[in-house]
Amino acid sequence: MISVIITSFKEPEIIGRAIKAVLQNKTKRKYEVIVAAPDEPTAQVIKKYVKKDKRVSYFRDKGKGKVGALNELFVKVKSEILILTDGDVWMDENAIEELAKALEDKQVGCVTGRPVAANDKNTMLGYWSHLLVDAGAHKIREKLNKQNKFIECSGYLFAFRNKIRKIPVDVAEDSIIPYLLWKQGYKIKYVPEAKVYVKYPNNLKDFIKQKVRTTKSHERLKLYAPDFPTVKSFTNELTKGPLEAIKYPKKIKEVIWTLCLFPVRLYIWYKAEKQRKSGKTYQDNWERIESTK
């Protein structure tokens, strides 16, 4: 049995898209869909799908954040495999099958899918989203996968064996869960065939806000995982990122947009570090990025 867990917060307009995408998956495997949301407007939409399809159930979490909702569910769900995804993204029709197939290898404990930018590539912010997931995240995971090394997962879509009961609320779930399974002796694998479509921010304010939050979610990892294999760091981005980024553009305007991204990324690291020094640490709470909805 597979449990697909969708976490959501104040997304009544788009939660249906996420649920439908899961239900339309092409697989013969038995799976259920648990949709967690603390707010009533989103709950009302979810309940309509509960009535339509017996595979769907609703869970009202306490509204303390994504990890808080997951911790509530980890002690309740009994399925062998858990697949985590979000209410503001939609998975490919083959995602469940591809993830489950990879976990047929008993040595594999956690597998991550491939985020695909749904933004218009003909705008600068849209182009940035494609560059960062294609030349950045995809290339890094592809390389680590071939080397059979530890891989940080994507919170937009990843699956793992149901051997986790609780995780810290002040770190990213897509980093700590694969780490905990890796420490249990399991391999972490990348399954690019399992795609998930993501709408990234379409304005600079939201772009910076989202990236700073993502950067800060790694600050406290070393407290729980002293030997965590660091992939996302300022040093790595500074030394390895520019080369892959420069190879990505196909048009003159894309070259210009790529060059414009560099100072913005530097500012994001600066802002995250400034917040850290001021004592503002990452916390698991629901923080909407409006332009991703």
Secondary structure, 3 states (H helix, E strand, C coil): CEEEEEECCCCCCCHHHHHHHHHCCCCCCCEEEEEECCCHHHHHHHHHHHHHCCCEEEECCCCCCHHHHHHHHHCCCCCCEEEEEECCEEECCCHHHHHHHHCCCCCEEEEEEEEEECCCCCCHHHHHHHHHHHHHHHHHHHHHHHCCCCCCCCCCEEEEECCCCCCCCCCCHHHHHHHHHHHCCCEEEEEEEEEEEECCCCCHHHHHHHHHHHHHCCCCHHHHCCCCCCCCCHHHHHHHHHHHHHHCCCCHHHHHHHHHHHHHHHHHHHHHHHHHHCCCCCCCCCCCCHHHC
